[in-house]
Every structure is written in C-alpha cells, then in structure tokens.
Amino acid sequence: MKQVTMTGLILLLIFLWAPVVSAQWSGCIGCHSGTIAAGEDAMKEKFQTVEAFVNAAMATKNPMMKEIQQNKDAIEAAAKELGLKKAEEPKK
C-alpha cells in the first residue's frame, strides 16, 4: 500500500511539473485537452495573438496555473507552438 501511494504521488508530481519543464504546448495538453480546460482549437479561436494568450495565462486565478505563471517564457513558447503570432506594432 505504501509503495502504491508513493507511486501515485510521484506520478502526480510529474503530471503537475511537466508543463513547467516542457515550455511547449505539448506540456499543456494534459489539462488543455478540451475535457478539463479549453483545448487547442478553442484556445486558437479565443486568443488571436501571443500577447493576448500570455496576458490571459498570467491573469488567471486558477490554482493549477500558479506554477506555470512563474515561467512567462514557457507560456509564450506554448502560444507560438499553437501558431499564434505577435501583435503588429502600430505604424507611426
């Protein structure tokens, strides 16, 4: 029983840390599969730019995002992997 509990705990830790370490959308799909949280297609539809995606991820109060919010570069990399583009700067 003790070994089963430890194995479960280790798997849970890996699951929670994988998105932080991977710094790619593939690390996000554990939750963002469309079942627990919005999936890839919904995210692409909702967020038109990298900045909008990053700002939303940084602003969410969802406790599952707390660790991920500590790595803004990883969030930006995930947005780029989704195919989102940087907002164009206004012309002067």
C-alpha positions as CSV (number, residue, x, y, z in Angstrom):
1,M,0.0,0.0,0.0
2,K,2.8,2.4,0.9
3,Q,4.5,1.8,-2.5
4,V,1.2,2.4,-4.4
5,T,0.8,5.7,-2.6
6,M,4.4,6.7,-3.3
7,T,4.0,5.8,-7.0
8,G,0.8,7.8,-7.2
9,L,2.4,10.8,-5.6
10,I,5.4,10.6,-8.0
11,L,3.1,10.4,-11.0
12,L,1.1,13.3,-9.7
13,L,4.2,15.4,-9.3
14,I,5.4,14.6,-12.8
15,F,2.0,15.5,-14.2
16,L,2.0,18.8,-12.4
17,W,5.6,19.8,-13.2
18,A,5.6,18.6,-16.9
19,P,4.1,21.8,-18.3
20,V,6.5,23.9,-16.4
21,V,9.5,22.0,-17.6
22,S,8.5,21.4,-21.2
23,A,7.8,25.0,-22.1
24,Q,5.7,23.9,-25.0
25,W,2.0,23.4,-25.8
26,S,2.6,19.7,-25.6
27,G,3.2,20.2,-21.9
28,C,-0.2,21.9,-21.6
29,I,-2.4,19.3,-23.2
30,G,-2.6,17.2,-20.0
31,C,-5.2,19.7,-18.8
32,H,-6.0,21.7,-22.0
33,S,-7.4,18.7,-23.9
34,G,-10.9,20.1,-24.1
35,T,-12.1,18.0,-21.1
36,I,-10.6,19.7,-18.1
37,A,-9.8,23.0,-19.7
38,A,-10.2,24.6,-23.2
39,G,-8.5,22.6,-25.9
40,E,-6.1,23.7,-28.7
41,D,-8.8,24.8,-31.2
42,A,-10.7,26.8,-28.5
43,M,-7.5,28.5,-27.4
44,K,-6.7,29.4,-31.0
45,E,-10.2,30.8,-31.5
46,K,-10.2,32.8,-28.3
47,F,-6.7,34.3,-28.4
48,Q,-5.6,35.9,-31.6
49,T,-2.0,36.9,-30.5
50,V,0.8,35.7,-28.4
51,E,0.3,38.7,-26.1
52,A,-3.4,38.0,-25.5
53,F,-2.6,34.4,-24.7
54,V,0.2,35.2,-22.3
55,N,-1.8,38.0,-20.6
56,A,-4.7,35.7,-20.0
57,A,-2.5,32.9,-18.7
58,M,-0.8,35.3,-16.3
59,A,-4.1,36.9,-15.1
60,T,-6.0,33.6,-14.4
61,K,-6.7,32.9,-10.8
62,N,-6.9,29.1,-11.4
63,P,-4.6,27.4,-8.9
64,M,-3.5,24.8,-11.4
65,M,-1.8,27.7,-13.4
66,K,0.2,29.0,-10.4
67,E,3.4,27.2,-11.1
68,I,3.2,27.8,-14.8
69,Q,2.7,31.5,-14.3
70,Q,6.2,31.7,-12.9
71,N,7.6,31.0,-16.3
72,K,6.4,33.6,-18.8
73,D,8.8,32.4,-21.5
74,A,7.2,28.9,-21.3
75,I,3.7,30.4,-21.8
76,E,5.0,32.4,-24.7
77,A,6.6,29.3,-26.3
78,A,3.3,27.5,-25.9
79,A,1.5,30.3,-27.7
80,K,3.9,30.2,-30.5
81,E,3.6,26.5,-30.8
82,L,-0.1,26.9,-31.2
83,G,0.6,29.1,-34.2
84,L,-0.3,32.5,-32.6
85,K,1.7,35.5,-33.9
86,K,3.0,38.5,-32.1
87,A,0.7,41.6,-32.4
88,E,1.9,44.0,-35.0
89,E,3.2,47.2,-33.7
90,P,1.1,50.3,-34.7
91,K,2.6,52.2,-37.6
92,K,4.0,55.6,-36.8
